[in-house]
Amino acid sequence: MKHIRIGLVGAGFMGKTHLWSVRNLPFFYKTADLGFTAEVAAVCASTPARGEAFAREYGIPRVMTAEEMITDPDIDVIDICTPNPLHFEVAKAAILAGKSVLCEKPLTVTAKEADELARLAEERGAVCGTVFNNRFLAPVMRARQLIDEGKLGRILSFAFTYKHNSCIDPDRRVGWKQTAEAGGGTWYDLGPHAVDLCHYLCGELSFVLGKSQIAYPTHLKADGSVWETNADEAFYVICGTKEGAMGTVTVSKLTQGANDELTFSVNGERGSLSFSLMDPNYLNFYDATAVGSPMGGLRGYTRIECVGRYPSPASGFPAIKAPQGWLRGHIGCMAGYLSAVAGGVACSPSFSDGAYVQRVLEAAVESDRLGREVRLC
Ligand SMILES: NC(=O)c1ccc[n+]([C@@H]2O[C@H](COP(=O)([O-])OP(=O)(O)OC[C@H]3O[C@@H](n4cnc5c(N)ncnc54)[C@H](O)[C@@H]3O)[C@@H](O)[C@H]2O)c1
């Protein structure tokens, strides 16, 4: 059985999440069904001391630099969990060195870089995945099935939103994710998830009309000094698909009451779907073909109990009826990616999907700058 050795680049929030996912694969999937085992064999952080502290805390055998991992024959996969501007160089060097690469969203900070990575991965036959973890939540998977089965018919309209409240708090210190240097504020941080789900469920976009918002011209830096806001705090996009559906993609860190509020509604001729990440066990489905009389008949939203009902090779742990959450999407994403590595086959979502999202993000920013819609095809 193949054993996959992963070099983790970045030891922050996502480094921890990916490590947790790799370690917990044998609980959520039977190893015999997966057909591989995996370990995080080495870690790299911003300094050797940080890497050593992380390795000690979580029992990772080696602390290395990214360059060392990329040239080490004992590392199979480079797993990139660093701030956005650091993805490109490491991913490119890793592909050129013959490694498989898993990279956090957004794939890069420019569409040109993302396209270059997608092309390189294709040319070299490298198994390269972008982490769009929300695709692996049971209600999102079920939504895709229902759309594929034609239960919605022609899609007419949609709304994808991702809302946090973190730009409102006056005491919260600005982090790299709020800065232009990191690639562009809320749109580049939350936008990739919303745009990817829109792509996954509704298809490719033909145009975007974007508008950014900065509600707080200044924030505080870690040392308490004043920082001038240089990237959007919220971003609003009106868009249309090649198939003729129209809708919106909205991301905001200016939403009081929001925790991790990723939502969508997709509305077709025959029915509608809606979902919220804060209610991650259920998909709401409205079947417009259901009998509507007398007195509403059987028509109305069904709250589909997706919960832990993941398809094979999922093991059913902890129980198909046990509530699932955000981490379940990450472990599903990791299982799918490493299965592709083990089988030597193309993975989904791939670097091509990451590059597609990057082009949409950039087109929306361009639209905001120009004050008019930007065509994508
Ligand atoms: N898919 C998701 O659900 C999700 C959620 C949050 C963040 N992300 C993405 O994950 C990535 C990391 O975000 P995060 O929240 O973990 O950030 P973080 O700030 O918590 O962690 C970043 C880590 O990178 C390390 N680092 C910085 N420079 C480095 C260098 N030169 N070499 C090696 N390590 C370096 C830092 O020490 C830190 O440990 C970003 O691209 C972000 O957009 C994805």
The ligand as a Gaussian input file, in Angstrom:
#p B3LYP/6-31G(d) Opt

LIG

0 1
 N       -9.559000      26.664000       3.103000
 C       -9.828000      27.291000       4.238000
 O      -10.785000      26.977000       4.930000
 C       -8.898000      28.381000       4.708000
 C       -9.138000      29.024000       5.932000
 C       -8.200000      29.973000       6.366000
 C       -7.103000      30.283000       5.570000
 N       -6.930000      29.650000       4.379000
 C       -5.746000      29.933000       3.529000
 O       -4.642000      29.236000       4.111000
 C       -3.449000      29.997000       3.941000
 C       -2.829000      30.219000       5.317000
 O       -3.756000      30.901000       6.133000
 P       -3.734000      30.748000       7.724000
 O       -5.075000      31.189000       8.202000
 O       -3.248000      29.421000       8.122000
 O       -2.660000      31.860000       8.107000
 P       -1.775000      31.929000       9.436000
 O       -1.291000      33.331000       9.495000
 O       -2.518000      31.355000      10.593000
 O       -0.577000      30.938000       9.124000
 C        0.370000      31.199000       8.126000
 C        1.609000      30.441000       8.492000
 O        2.597000      30.617000       7.468000
 C        3.849000      30.740000       8.122000
 N        4.787000      31.417000       7.239000
 C        4.872000      32.728000       6.950000
 N        5.890000      32.944000       6.100000
 C        6.447000      31.743000       5.845000
 C        7.536000      31.307000       5.038000
 N        8.253000      32.163000       4.314000
 N        7.829000      29.974000       5.009000
 C        7.118000      29.094000       5.723000
 N        6.072000      29.461000       6.507000
 C        5.744000      30.773000       6.564000
 C        3.551000      31.532000       9.366000
 O        4.551000      31.304000      10.347000
 C        2.246000      30.905000       9.797000
 O        2.477000      29.806000      10.595000
 C       -3.851000      31.264000       3.222000
 O       -3.612000      31.119000       1.844000
 C       -5.351000      31.380000       3.484000
 O       -6.043000      32.068000       2.467000
 C       -7.796000      28.706000       3.946000

